[in-house]
Amino acid sequence: MDRTVLPVDDDQIKAAMRMSMDELKQVVEPAGGVALAGLLSPEFKALKEQCAKEGKPLNNVGLVVCGGNVSVEALLKLLAD
């Protein structure tokens, strides 16, 4: 598995945006939700398990979630799907 890129799809990004609003009380645009979607993905879980097996656990992971450049109308449309 490539350790530098984790694929995410639109549904994962929307789920991350919802989680950000529900849990963090932060509104992020779709591009800002990509990093969080990667962290929440099954691929990240597999990478974390693989690193632990190799004796290099991912104990500390930093994540930058940014970008509130989305209109209320666009946000509602995105999350209504």
C-alpha angles and dihedrals in degrees: 000000000000106000095201101058129044115187119228131179132216094266091054090050092050090049090051091050090051091048090049091054096041100042106022098030088228127130113217131179118239093264089052091052094056095084092049090047089054092051091050094045127110087237091062091049089052091047091050091051092046092051091049091052089052091053093251104105120190096233097154122036123176121206131187114204113181145148126084092180096128130107121236090243093052091045093051091048092049094049095042091069 
